[in-house]
């Protein structure tokens, strides 16, 4: 995947969402040295696809659509209805969960904003996840115990939820996969895999914006 080309495509798409002007949607890309310092600080080896993406552009922040695949939505809705003892209805989960931001790796575990965001998340987990009946914890292609692991890293946010990357076990098939945990499906708590890697996540972002522009939803 050519992330320099992808960056230009995002410039064009975000301009269409911003009355024709390209907004400040991303910070500059990182250097090899900067990413190596992140690996040393976090004690992980960053996936190559993630490195190549962050060479092209760093932090992303711009409210935009992010659509989930219909099969995944249908699967999760059924699980949520069952886990809630039918308190939730089958349309309880929207197809567009709304992208907000991805932090630069330089911020992971280090910046004041990231630390504050992590503290907010920990409070929410204490109130919304750990306090509820385990049967109401809906995990799809993941394990909620990962939320306690220091290498299951918070890297961003969506509306009503949080974005993580799995850097727990380099030998595992899901190393580098991205996951979302949603707070706003009370009485349940939902976590699911959203992409196999960061490149796939960005491609989903691009196709989501294209879909929204075509439909006139944004």
C-alpha positions in Angstrom: 0.0 0.0 0.0 1.3 3.4 -1.0 0.5 5.7 1.9 1.7 8.9 0.2 -1.0 8.3 -2.5 -3.5 7.5 0.3 -2.6 10.8 1.9 -3.4 12.7 -1.3 -6.7 10.8 -1.6 -7.6 11.8 2.0 -6.7 15.4 1.1 -9.3 15.3 -1.7 -12.0 13.6 0.3 -11.6 15.8 3.4 -11.7 18.8 1.1 -15.1 17.6 -0.1 -16.3 17.4 3.5 -14.9 20.9 4.2 -16.4 23.1 1.4 -13.6 22.5 -1.0 -10.7 23.4 1.3 -8.2 20.8 2.6 -8.4 21.0 6.4 -5.6 20.3 8.9 -6.5 16.6 9.2 -3.1 15.1 9.9 0.2 16.0 11.5 3.5 15.4 9.6 4.9 11.9 9.2 7.4 10.5 11.6 11.0 9.5 11.0 12.7 6.1 11.4 14.4 7.4 14.5 11.2 8.6 16.1 9.4 5.3 15.5 12.4 3.4 16.9 12.3 5.5 20.0 8.6 4.6 20.4 9.5 0.9 20.1 12.1 1.3 22.8 9.9 3.2 25.1 6.9 0.9 24.8 8.9 -2.3 24.6 7.2 -3.5 21.4 8.0 -4.0 17.7 5.7 -1.9 15.6 4.1 -3.7 12.6 5.7 -2.7 9.2 2.4 -1.5 7.7 1.8 0.8 10.7 5.3 2.2 10.4 4.9 2.9 6.7 1.6 4.7 7.4 3.1 6.9 10.0 6.1 7.7 7.8 3.5 9.4 5.5 1.4 11.2 8.1 1.1 11.2 11.9 -1.8 12.0 14.1 -5.2 12.1 12.4 -8.0 14.2 13.8 -11.2 15.1 11.8 -14.7 14.1 12.6 -15.8 11.8 9.7 -17.9 8.8 9.0 -16.7 5.3 9.8 -19.0 2.5 8.6 -18.9 -1.0 9.9 -19.5 -4.0 7.6 -23.2 -5.1 7.5 -22.3 -8.7 8.5 -20.4 -7.6 11.5 -23.2 -5.2 12.6 -25.8 -8.0 12.3 -23.6 -10.4 14.3 -23.0 -7.9 17.1 -26.6 -6.8 17.3 -27.8 -10.3 17.9 -25.2 -10.8 20.6 -26.2 -7.5 22.3 -29.9 -8.3 22.2 -29.2 -11.7 23.8 -26.7 -10.3 26.4 -29.2 -7.6 27.4 -32.0 -10.1 27.9 -33.8 -8.3 25.1 -33.6 -4.8 26.7 -31.8 -3.8 23.5 -33.5 -4.0 20.1 -32.0 -5.4 16.9 -31.2 -1.9 15.6 -29.3 -0.9 18.7 -26.0 -0.5 16.8 -25.6 2.1 14.1 -23.6 1.3 10.9 -21.7 4.6 11.2 -19.8 4.8 14.5 -18.0 8.1 13.6 -14.3 8.5 13.5 -12.7 11.2 15.8 -8.9 10.7 16.0 -5.8 8.5 15.9 -2.9 9.7 18.1 0.6 9.8 16.8 2.8 6.9 18.2 4.9 9.7 19.8 1.9 10.4 22.1 1.1 6.8 23.1 1.6 6.6 26.8 3.5 9.9 26.8 1.5 13.0 26.0 -0.6 14.9 28.5 -3.6 14.5 26.3 -3.1 10.8 25.9 -2.6 10.3 29.6 -5.8 12.3 30.4 -7.7 10.3 27.8 -6.5 7.0 29.3 -7.6 8.2 32.8 -11.1 9.0 31.4 -11.2 5.5 29.8 -10.1 3.8 33.0 -12.9 5.5 34.9 -15.4 4.5 32.3 -14.2 0.9 32.4 -14.6 0.9 36.2 -18.1 2.1 35.9 -19.4 0.6 32.7 -17.4 -2.7 32.3 -16.1 -4.1 35.5 -19.2 -3.3 37.4 -21.7 -5.1 35.1 -22.7 -8.7 34.9 -20.0 -10.6 32.9 -22.8 -12.0 30.7 -23.3 -8.4 29.5 -19.7 -8.1 28.3 -19.9 -8.7 24.5 -16.5 -9.5 23.0 -16.3 -10.2 19.3 -13.1 -11.7 18.0 -11.2 -10.5 21.1 -10.9 -10.8 24.8 -11.8 -7.9 27.2 -9.0 -8.9 29.5 -6.7 -7.4 27.0 -7.9 -4.0 28.1 -5.8 -4.4 31.2 -2.6 -5.3 29.3 -0.1 -2.5 28.8 0.6 -3.6 25.2 -3.0 -3.4 24.2 -2.6 0.3 23.5 -5.2 3.0 23.3 -4.5 4.9 20.0 -7.6 6.9 19.3 -11.3 7.3 19.6 -14.7 7.1 17.8 -18.0 8.5 18.9 -19.0 6.7 22.1 -15.9 4.5 22.1 -12.2 3.9 22.0 -9.7 2.6 19.4 -6.9 0.1 20.3 -4.0 -1.7 18.7 -3.0 -5.2 19.8 0.8 -5.4 20.4 0.6 -8.0 23.1 2.2 -11.0 21.3 4.3 -10.5 18.2 3.9 -14.2 17.2 0.1 -14.1 17.4 -1.9 -13.9 14.2 -3.8 -10.8 15.5 -0.6 -8.8 16.3 -1.2 -5.3 14.9 -5.0 -5.7 14.6 -7.2 -2.8 15.6 -10.2 -3.0 18.0 -13.0 -0.8 19.2 -14.7 -0.7 22.6 -18.0 1.0 22.8 -19.4 2.6 25.9 -22.9 3.6 24.6 -24.7 0.2 24.3 -26.0 0.1 27.9 -26.7 -2.2 29.7 -23.9 -4.0 27.8 -20.3 -3.2 27.0 -19.1 -4.1 23.5 -15.6 -4.7 22.1 -14.8 -6.0 18.6 -12.0 -6.3 16.0 -12.5 -3.6 13.4 -9.4 -4.2 11.2 -6.6 -6.8 10.7 -4.0 -4.0 10.5 -3.7 -0.2 10.4 -3.6 -0.1 6.6 -7.0 -1.9 6.4 -8.4 0.5 9.0 -7.3 3.5 6.9 -8.8 1.9 3.8 -12.1 1.5 5.7 -11.9 5.2 6.6 -11.4 6.2 3.0 -14.3 4.0 1.7 -16.5 5.4 4.5 -15.9 9.0 3.5 -16.5 8.1 -0.2 -19.8 6.4 0.7 -20.9 9.4 2.8 -20.1 11.9 0.1 -21.9 9.8 -2.6 -25.0 9.4 -0.4 -25.0 13.1 0.7 -25.0 12.1 4.3 -22.2 14.5 5.1 
